[in-house]
Amino acid sequence: MQQGFVARRADATPHAAALIEGLRDIGYSLETAISDIVDNSITAGARRIQILTETYSEEPFIAIADDGIGMTEDELVAAMRPGSRNPLDTREKADLGRFGLGLKSASFSQCRRLTVVTRTNGITSAAVWDLDDVARRNEWSVQLLDDIEAIRCADQLGKTGTLVLWEKLDRLSGGYKLNAAKRAETINQRLAETERHLRLVFHRFLEDPKPIRILLNGRQLRPLDPFARKNSATIADPEEIISLPQGDVEIQSFTIPHHKQMSTPDWDDLGGPEGHLKSQGFYVYRGERLILHGTWFGLCRQSELTKLSRVRIDISNSMDSDWKIDVKKSSAQLPPAVRDRLKKVIERIQEGSKRTYRKRGQKLVDHNRLPLWHRIQSDGQIRYRPNTEHPIFAEYAEELPEHLRRGFFNCISLVGASLPVETLHADMAAIAEDVVPDRVDEDTLTQAVQATLSVLLAAKKELKDIVALMRDVDPFRTAWSDTQRIIDAIIEANRAK
């Protein structure tokens, strides 16, 4: 206040009904809302967290129950107060909280009635925020309950722990208020999306040597490691550390395996509903809890060649203001010092992914491997041209009358010139792993194997080297069991002569 001015004061306490309704629209989704409640359970030392739902009844609900340390009634009232903690306060290292708003804003984003039951030192306390009651009273007051017998899922509490119960799920109804089946279908779809989110966001807690258990309606969730570290084909670079005034930033880059080196279910699970193109980039963890993923923070573009690149960034909760962590703990921004450092290493970070794709693709056009296609780069352009010297073409041409050979090679050239480049580019950019070589029938494969063996054996190559070469290129690679059988039959027939 400037000296010499006399100021009067007026009460500016916000209207409870208006502000509490405003807290509903911070931007939570169901998965980020439930994650915020799970954060509180982990901070409370819980080892077992249950998510219980009832979606088919006329009054559906979602409950999250844990076996943490619980709260006294005074602590419960404080926890129910919007803004119960100052974000500038120093937090314990394992504290996953941020603004002291999570329990309330996350819950209100999904429901109009929030009930919390908690037990510690043999004493059980319960409190309720009912937005319809707040609208009538326009008061910042919670209801304290003495009788918990009628509270859904209250029997799930053990000697200590906390139950968070969401009722009046108006935000999850999907507009099907009068159709219980449609409403249940909508909520269950959202819960399925939430399951994967929880498996990813808390995967480091779930895969710890002494793991936290998260159960959805009795089914334990498996961790979803975005770096596929248990796969022997994953490439992990050495960890780097950036020291900043508020703490250290740990960075480690990974190149996940090519989809040919993983099972289809594992590959699809790792990529998620948006696919691997959207899953590449930085994965920012705060206290081992995933905050943000699938972004390069504008440092480079997402591309098909770099979609195997994923970078783990670990920060502590003492760096929240530097990283601009939001209320939902689902977004962040790079501090300038970290951005400058990452600009210098981004090319190296992505090179592993490019190398994986190029290595596999190079085998298909390597001149030493008798490719069916040549890759020709000139004048700033790349062309793919059928290899007319391939044994299958050369051998067949030799059997043709000379006046037909020119037309045969012209047909092959037309196939090459008609390669649907635009369609291939669109498919590779969207669903590259679904683009596969066409299958060939037994007769075609047999002819190709015979021609290739004939040429390479005539060139005095060892059979084991021929087999190794053929195993790396199509059409033999994608039909290897049949190819191996045909090779064995040809060799056996040659020995019998």
Buried (B, 14 or more C-beta within 10 A) or exposed (E): EEEEEEEEEEEEEEEBBEEBBEBBEBEBBBBBBBBBBBBBBBBBBBBBBBBBBBBEEEEBBBBBBBBBBBBEBEBBBEBBBBEBBEBEEEBEEEBBBBBBBBBBBBBBBBBBBBBBBBBBEEEBBBBBBBBEBBBEEEEBEBEEBEEBEEBBBBEBBEEBBBBBBBBBBEBBBBEBEEEBEBBBBBBEEBBEBBBBBBBBBBBBBBBEEEBBBBBBEEEEBEBBBBBBEEBEEBBEBEEEEBEBEBBEBBBBBBBBBBBEBBEEEBBBBBBBEEBBBBBBBBBBBBBBBBBBBBBBBEBBEBBBBBBBBBBBBBBBBBBBEBBEBBBBBBBBBBBEBBEEBBEEBBEEBBBBBBBBBEEBEBBBBBEEBBBBBBBEEEEEEEBBBBBBEBBBBEBEBEEEEEEEBEEBBEEBEEEBEEBEEEEEEEEBEEEBBEEEEEEBEEEEBBBBBBBBBEBBBEEEEEEEEBBEBBEBBBBBBBBEEBBBBBBEEBEEEEEEE
